[in-house]
Amino acid sequence: CLAAQRKGMVIKMKEFEKELDFVYDEIEDAEKYARAALELKATDPETAQLYARLSQEEMNHMTLLHQDVARRIEKYKRDTGHQPSEAMQAIYDYTHRRSIAAAEKVADLQKMYR
């Protein structure tokens, strides 16, 4: 029974890590679009505007995914009555800090476009 619980936890941990990676992927894509919008702003404003909108949409995706991660953590706490494991918390803390820094960079690029 304990082995089955551990196996379930490994699967949940992998899903958790995967979703955190998705959060960062959205930020990276938002940065690519923001940079492309800046590059084309003077020479192709219509495409630049498209890229600026896509950058915003990617950040919206990031927000939705981050909200889901937070929901899953809260669900885990409710279902188990425990805080996440140290490993899970360490992964979250690291990826959250990395995502915040990257999202701030994207926000700066998006401001430069406006």
C-alpha positions as a Markdown table, in Angstrom:
| # | Residue | x | y | z |
|---|---|---|---|---|
| 1 | Cys | 0.0 | 0.0 | 0.0 |
| 2 | Leu | 2.9 | 2.4 | 0.9 |
| 3 | Ala | 4.5 | 1.6 | -2.5 |
| 4 | Ala | 1.3 | 2.5 | -4.3 |
| 5 | Gln | 1.1 | 5.8 | -2.4 |
| 6 | Arg | 4.7 | 6.6 | -3.2 |
| 7 | Lys | 4.0 | 5.7 | -6.9 |
| 8 | Gly | 1.0 | 8.0 | -6.9 |
| 9 | Met | 3.1 | 10.8 | -5.3 |
| 10 | Val | 5.8 | 10.3 | -8.0 |
| 11 | Ile | 3.2 | 10.7 | -10.7 |
| 12 | Lys | 1.8 | 13.8 | -9.0 |
| 13 | Met | 5.3 | 15.2 | -8.5 |
| 14 | Lys | 6.0 | 14.7 | -12.3 |
| 15 | Glu | 2.7 | 16.3 | -13.2 |
| 16 | Phe | 3.5 | 19.2 | -10.8 |
| 17 | Glu | 7.0 | 19.7 | -12.4 |
| 18 | Lys | 5.5 | 19.5 | -15.9 |
| 19 | Glu | 3.0 | 22.2 | -15.2 |
| 20 | Leu | 5.7 | 24.4 | -13.6 |
| 21 | Asp | 7.7 | 24.0 | -16.8 |
| 22 | Phe | 4.6 | 25.0 | -18.8 |
| 23 | Val | 4.4 | 28.2 | -16.8 |
| 24 | Tyr | 8.0 | 29.1 | -17.7 |
| 25 | Asp | 7.5 | 28.1 | -21.4 |
| 26 | Glu | 4.7 | 30.6 | -21.6 |
| 27 | Ile | 6.9 | 33.3 | -20.3 |
| 28 | Glu | 9.7 | 32.4 | -22.7 |
| 29 | Asp | 7.2 | 32.6 | -25.6 |
| 30 | Ala | 5.9 | 35.9 | -24.4 |
| 31 | Glu | 9.5 | 37.3 | -24.4 |
| 32 | Lys | 10.1 | 36.1 | -27.9 |
| 33 | Tyr | 6.9 | 37.8 | -29.1 |
| 34 | Ala | 7.7 | 41.0 | -27.2 |
| 35 | Arg | 11.2 | 41.2 | -28.7 |
| 36 | Ala | 9.8 | 40.6 | -32.2 |
| 37 | Ala | 7.2 | 43.3 | -31.7 |
| 38 | Leu | 10.0 | 45.8 | -30.7 |
| 39 | Glu | 12.1 | 44.8 | -33.7 |
| 40 | Leu | 9.2 | 45.4 | -36.1 |
| 41 | Lys | 7.6 | 48.3 | -34.5 |
| 42 | Ala | 9.0 | 50.9 | -36.9 |
| 43 | Thr | 9.1 | 48.8 | -40.1 |
| 44 | Asp | 6.0 | 46.7 | -39.9 |
| 45 | Pro | 3.6 | 48.1 | -37.2 |
| 46 | Glu | 0.7 | 45.7 | -38.0 |
| 47 | Thr | 2.8 | 42.6 | -37.5 |
| 48 | Ala | 4.5 | 44.3 | -34.5 |
| 49 | Gln | 1.0 | 44.8 | -33.0 |
| 50 | Leu | 0.1 | 41.2 | -33.6 |
| 51 | Tyr | 3.3 | 40.1 | -31.8 |
| 52 | Ala | 2.6 | 42.5 | -28.9 |
| 53 | Arg | -0.9 | 41.0 | -28.5 |
| 54 | Leu | 0.5 | 37.4 | -28.7 |
| 55 | Ser | 3.0 | 38.3 | -26.0 |
| 56 | Gln | 0.1 | 39.5 | -23.8 |
| 57 | Glu | -1.8 | 36.3 | -24.5 |
| 58 | Glu | 1.2 | 34.2 | -23.5 |
| 59 | Met | 1.4 | 36.0 | -20.2 |
| 60 | Asn | -2.3 | 35.4 | -19.7 |
| 61 | His | -1.7 | 31.7 | -20.3 |
| 62 | Met | 1.1 | 31.8 | -17.7 |
| 63 | Thr | -1.2 | 33.4 | -15.2 |
| 64 | Leu | -3.8 | 30.7 | -15.8 |
| 65 | Leu | -1.3 | 27.9 | -15.4 |
| 66 | His | 0.2 | 29.5 | -12.2 |
| 67 | Gln | -3.3 | 29.7 | -10.7 |
| 68 | Asp | -3.8 | 26.0 | -11.4 |
| 69 | Val | -0.5 | 25.2 | -9.7 |
| 70 | Ala | -1.6 | 27.1 | -6.7 |
| 71 | Arg | -5.0 | 25.3 | -6.8 |
| 72 | Arg | -3.3 | 21.9 | -6.9 |
| 73 | Ile | -1.1 | 22.8 | -4.0 |
| 74 | Glu | -4.1 | 23.8 | -1.9 |
| 75 | Lys | -5.9 | 20.7 | -3.0 |
| 76 | Tyr | -3.0 | 18.6 | -1.9 |
| 77 | Lys | -3.0 | 20.3 | 1.5 |
| 78 | Arg | -6.8 | 19.7 | 1.9 |
| 79 | Asp | -6.6 | 16.1 | 0.7 |
| 80 | Thr | -3.6 | 15.0 | 2.8 |
| 81 | Gly | -3.8 | 17.4 | 5.7 |
| 82 | His | -0.1 | 18.1 | 5.2 |
| 83 | Gln | 2.1 | 20.7 | 3.6 |
| 84 | Pro | 3.9 | 19.7 | 0.4 |
| 85 | Ser | 7.0 | 17.7 | 0.8 |
| 86 | Glu | 10.3 | 19.6 | 1.1 |
| 87 | Ala | 11.2 | 18.4 | -2.4 |
| 88 | Met | 8.0 | 19.7 | -3.9 |
| 89 | Gln | 8.3 | 23.0 | -2.0 |
| 90 | Ala | 11.9 | 23.4 | -3.2 |
| 91 | Ile | 10.9 | 22.8 | -6.8 |
| 92 | Tyr | 8.1 | 25.3 | -6.5 |
| 93 | Asp | 10.2 | 27.9 | -4.8 |
| 94 | Tyr | 13.0 | 27.7 | -7.4 |
| 95 | Thr | 10.7 | 27.7 | -10.4 |
| 96 | His | 8.5 | 30.5 | -8.9 |
| 97 | Arg | 11.6 | 32.8 | -8.4 |
| 98 | Arg | 12.8 | 32.0 | -11.9 |
| 99 | Ser | 9.4 | 32.7 | -13.4 |
| 100 | Ile | 9.0 | 36.0 | -11.5 |
| 101 | Ala | 12.3 | 37.3 | -12.8 |
| 102 | Ala | 11.6 | 36.2 | -16.3 |
| 103 | Ala | 8.0 | 37.7 | -16.2 |
| 104 | Glu | 9.5 | 41.0 | -15.0 |
| 105 | Lys | 11.8 | 41.1 | -18.0 |
| 106 | Val | 8.8 | 40.4 | -20.3 |
| 107 | Ala | 6.8 | 43.2 | -18.6 |
| 108 | Asp | 9.7 | 45.6 | -19.2 |
| 109 | Leu | 9.8 | 44.6 | -22.9 |
| 110 | Gln | 6.1 | 45.0 | -23.2 |
| 111 | Lys | 6.3 | 48.5 | -21.7 |
| 112 | Met | 9.0 | 49.4 | -24.1 |
| 113 | Tyr | 6.7 | 48.5 | -27.0 |
| 114 | Arg | 3.9 | 50.8 | -25.8 |
